[in-house]
C-alpha cells in the first residue's frame, strides 16, 4: 500500500507541475478585464469538475472580491439544481448549461468550463454557443484535450488522464486564479 500511495503522490506532483503558467497568467488577465468591464463570469462542469466550479465561484466571488473592494460577477451554472433538472428533463442533459447561458450570456462575458476528457457534451455545447455569441471562452482539460480544446480561446491542459489527479490540478488552477487577486490586488493589469 505504501508504494501505491508514494506512486500516486509522485504522479500527482507531475500533474501539478504541468499546470501551464502562461495559460494561468492569461486567465488572470481575462478575469481582470471582466471585472473592470463589469462582465459576468460563468463556470460549469460535471461531477468533480462541477464541485470545483462551485468552489471557484465562491472563492472568486467572495475572497477575491473582498480583497479588491470590487465584486466579481461570477456564478457556477452547476448550482441551480431545479433549473438544471428542468432543462435536462424538458430538452436533454446536453442543454443544462447552454440553456442557462442563453438567458444570461452576453458578448464580452466569460464562459469557463472544466472537464477532464474535454468531450463532455453539455460543456462542449455551452462553450460553442458562448464562442458563437461573443463570450470569451476558457477550457480546463486533461491530456486528451477533446473538443473543448478546439473551441476555447484559452485552453489550460493538465498532462494526465487520471480523473482525480486532473481535477486536483484544475482546482489548483482555480485557486491560482483567485489567490492572484487576493495576494496581489493588481494582478492582471
C-alpha positions in Angstrom: 0.0 0.0 0.0 2.8 2.4 0.8 4.3 2.0 -2.7 0.9 2.7 -4.3 0.5 5.9 -2.1 4.0 7.1 -3.0 3.5 6.4 -6.7 0.1 8.3 -6.6 1.8 11.3 -4.9 4.6 11.3 -7.4 2.1 11.3 -10.3 0.0 14.0 -8.5 3.1 16.2 -8.3 3.8 15.6 -12.0 0.2 16.7 -12.8 0.6 19.8 -10.8 3.9 20.5 -12.4 2.1 20.5 -15.8 -0.1 23.5 -14.8 0.5 25.9 -17.7 2.0 29.1 -16.0 1.5 31.2 -19.1 -2.1 30.0 -19.5 -2.9 30.8 -15.9 -1.4 34.3 -16.4 -3.7 34.8 -19.4 -6.7 33.6 -17.4 -5.9 36.1 -14.7 -5.9 38.8 -17.3 -9.2 37.7 -18.8 -10.8 37.8 -15.3 -9.3 41.2 -14.6 -10.8 42.5 -17.9 -14.2 41.0 -17.0 -14.0 42.6 -13.5 -13.2 46.1 -14.9 -15.8 45.9 -17.6 -18.5 44.6 -15.2 -18.9 41.4 -17.2 -20.5 38.1 -15.9 -18.3 35.0 -15.4 -20.0 31.7 -15.9 -18.3 28.4 -14.8 -19.6 24.9 -15.4 -18.6 21.2 -15.4 -19.7 17.7 -14.4 -19.1 15.6 -11.3 -15.9 16.6 -9.5 -15.4 19.4 -12.0 -18.9 20.7 -11.0 -17.7 20.8 -7.4 -14.5 22.6 -8.5 -16.7 25.2 -10.3 -18.8 25.8 -7.2 -15.6 26.2 -5.1 -14.1 28.6 -7.7 -17.2 30.8 -7.9 -17.2 31.0 -4.1 -13.5 31.9 -3.8 -13.6 34.5 -6.7 -17.0 35.9 -5.7 -16.2 36.3 -2.1 -12.5 36.1 -1.3 -11.1 37.8 -4.4 -13.9 40.4 -4.4 -13.4 41.2 -0.7 -9.7 41.9 -1.2 -10.3 44.1 -4.3 -13.2 46.1 -3.0 -15.0 45.4 -6.3 -17.2 42.4 -6.9 -16.6 39.7 -9.5 -19.9 38.8 -11.1 -19.4 35.0 -11.1 -21.8 32.1 -11.0 -21.5 28.4 -11.2 -24.1 27.1 -13.6 -24.0 23.8 -11.6 -25.6 25.4 -8.6 -29.3 25.7 -9.6 -30.5 22.2 -9.4 -34.1 23.0 -10.2 -33.1 24.8 -13.4 -30.6 22.1 -14.5 -33.2 19.3 -14.0 -35.9 21.2 -15.8 -33.6 21.7 -18.8 -32.3 18.1 -18.7 -35.9 16.7 -18.4 -37.6 19.0 -21.0 -34.7 19.1 -23.5 -31.7 17.0 -22.8 -28.7 16.8 -20.4 -26.6 18.4 -23.2 -28.7 21.6 -22.7 -28.3 22.1 -18.9 -25.6 24.7 -19.3 -26.3 26.2 -22.7 -29.9 26.8 -21.7 -28.8 29.0 -18.8 -26.2 30.8 -21.0 -29.0 31.6 -23.5 -30.8 33.5 -20.7 -27.8 35.3 -19.2 -24.8 35.3 -21.5 -23.9 38.5 -23.3 -21.0 39.4 -25.6 -17.9 40.1 -23.6 -18.9 37.8 -20.7 -16.7 34.8 -19.8 -17.6 31.2 -20.1 -15.2 28.8 -18.3 -15.6 25.1 -18.3 -13.8 22.3 -16.6 -13.7 18.7 -18.0 -11.0 16.0 -17.7 -12.0 14.5 -21.0 -12.7 17.8 -22.8 -15.6 16.0 -24.5 -18.5 16.4 -22.1 -21.4 17.1 -24.5 -23.0 19.7 -22.3 -19.8 21.6 -21.8 -18.9 21.4 -25.5 -22.3 22.7 -26.5 -22.2 25.5 -24.0 -18.7 26.6 -24.9 -19.6 26.5 -28.6 -22.7 28.6 -28.0 -20.6 31.1 -25.9 -17.9 31.4 -28.6 -20.6 31.9 -31.3 -22.3 34.6 -29.2 -19.2 36.7 -28.4 -18.3 35.4 -25.0 -14.7 34.8 -24.0 -14.1 31.1 -23.6 -11.8 29.2 -21.3 -11.4 25.4 -21.1 -9.5 23.4 -18.4 -9.0 19.9 -19.7 -6.9 16.8 -19.2 -4.2 15.4 -21.5 -6.7 14.2 -24.2 -7.9 17.8 -24.6 -11.1 16.8 -26.5 -13.5 19.0 -28.4 -13.4 21.8 -25.8 -9.8 22.5 -26.7 -10.8 23.1 -30.3 -13.4 25.6 -29.2 -12.0 27.7 -26.4 -10.0 30.9 -26.7 -7.8 29.9 -23.8 -7.1 26.2 -23.1 -5.3 25.1 -19.9 -4.2 21.4 -20.2 -3.1 19.1 -17.4 -0.9 16.4 -18.7 -2.6 13.4 -17.2 -5.7 11.4 -17.9 -6.5 10.3 -14.3 -9.7 12.0 -13.2 -8.6 12.6 -9.6 -5.2 14.0 -10.4 -6.5 16.2 -13.2 -9.4 17.5 -11.0 -6.9 18.2 -8.2 -4.6 20.1 -10.6 -7.6 22.0 -12.0 -8.6 23.1 -8.5 -5.0 24.3 -8.2 -5.5 26.5 -11.2 -8.8 27.7 -9.8 -7.0 28.7 -6.6 -4.2 30.4 -8.6 -6.8 32.4 -10.5 -8.5 33.5 -7.2 -5.4 34.0 -5.0 -3.7 36.1 -7.7 -6.2 38.8 -6.8 -6.2 38.0 -3.0 -2.5 38.2 -2.7 -1.8 40.7 -5.4 -4.7 43.1 -6.0 -3.0 44.5 -9.1 -2.9 41.1 -10.8 -3.8 41.0 -14.5 -3.3 44.7 -15.1 
